[in-house]
């Protein structure tokens, strides 16, 4: 048995981790309580098997690529970072990327990851043509919108609970360069931040960083980052069309003591970050895709900042109607805590594509908290605000929500469960997350 956790390092549990070297061996590895695991970037317990965890990163080959259409067939263990670094210089990028490039294709499908462009272009699943799935009963099936469509839409956003994703066919975006034309907007409070995001609906990419330590009239002050793909004619003389994606040079070598993140340190960091960003506001600049899409990837093992006990990310989505009041309430409560989140992101989302996809039209707020004190009770309070507003929590980031919160947020759960049972009637595919939220007890 091996101690396994997600990126948040909570919970830490025993699981029998298997590393098969062929798809046939993947099938042999499946028994009661099995789930697939990509690069372990789900924050909680989604990629930890109830009994067995099948590591898939060894399956990282490209099967074929058609440069005329941008369609590609690849194995589920390939990382987005490898896809970007291989095909970016050829003029192709994924349509959708999350906040880290170190996720597997299978994991991106299972979570139906969203990026800074969901408000206009949707999530990862929208650009999938087909998925090769190994069900819990041993059948290998090709799924798409036309073929085994129920299995396809349950797998997109289904957190690996329909079976083990082996391969996928997806579409890539043609680009001239790997650079982004970025415009920064400074917002003095939450109202201004939401207005700026609304005004940026026409932008391909938009995201806001929020100062969660700000109070009073500054509550919700933010920096909004709008982005577009830059053309060759926008690059500085001599600049390469595609920047080099370097591995993180700096890292957090040890678990920092819990006292590191406190009211004073977080407030000081947020004040500095806001002031530096505000000085860049008003104009535009061309930046590499790496810091624009993946700002935290530049710091290796940044999750160790939160100490050995780990941290929790709370990411919710609130429907547009009433979002201002709920978000303001959440931010006020966070600002009055002694350990306010120093990583807070606000984005707009559209409608998700999978049956259990997280996005719905509205605003998504992501907050990080060290695991200490009464944080679990505090997040239960926040959950109640989210549920009352008709929102829900992101399963890929969750490690602690209740069954009641989950069921209230995902009205298509009954349909998903029926499809899951049809693919796996004896229940071989089970994760720690499914034990906590889905499975009969």
Secondary structure, 3 states (H helix, E strand, C coil): CEEECCCCCCCCEEEEEECCCCHHHHHHHCCCCEEEECCCCCCCCCCCECCEEEECCCCCCEEEEECCCCEEEEECCCEHHHHHHHHCCCCEEECCCCCCCCCEHHHHHHHCCCCCCHHHHCCHHHHEEEEEEECCCCCEEEEECCCCHHHHHHHCCCCCCCCEEEEEEEEEEECCCCEEEEEEEEECCHHHHHHHHHHCCCCCEEEEEECCCCCHHHCCCEEEEEEEECCHHHCCCCCCCCCCCCCCCEECCCCCCHHHCCHHHHHHHHHHHHHHHHHCCCCEEEEEHHHHHCHHHHEECHHHHHCCCCEEEEEEEEECCCHHHHHHHHHHHHHCCCCCCCCEEEEEECCCCCCCCCCCCEEEEEEEEECCCCHHHHHHHHHHHHHHCCCEECCCCCCCCCHHHHHHHCCCHHHHHHHHHHHCCCCCECEHHHHHHCCCC
